[in-house]
Amino acid sequence: MRGLVAVEARSNIVSTAGGVMTDEAGAITGELEVRTLPEAGLLEVRVRYAGAEEWYTVTGSPVPLSGEERDPREMHGRVVERLTEPGPVENGNEAATSLRGMDRL
């Protein structure tokens, strides 16, 4: 990450019906804010309800910043894309999306 400064990135999103799975609160839905912060070769990913104070860890965070995905800004975009894609359908309902498996992308 030579030449890159470890700064957080934030994006506002609207979740899909299944929401975003968090470690602390389970699935959260609606208007959300996503925050990423690179640290020690990993990208920490947190989410909160828009305008709220409390942040939650997105399930599957942190994700590695390795291989071709060394630019935290680019990886932030991939995280946002992942969290706004519909989750799998289980028993007729959309499941929450998470970052599980992003380490293998």
Secondary structure by P-SEA (a helix, b strand, c coil): cccccbbbbbbbbbbccccbbbcccccccccbbbbbbbcccbbbbbbccccccbbbbccccccccccccccaaaaaaaaaaaaaccccccccccccccccccccc
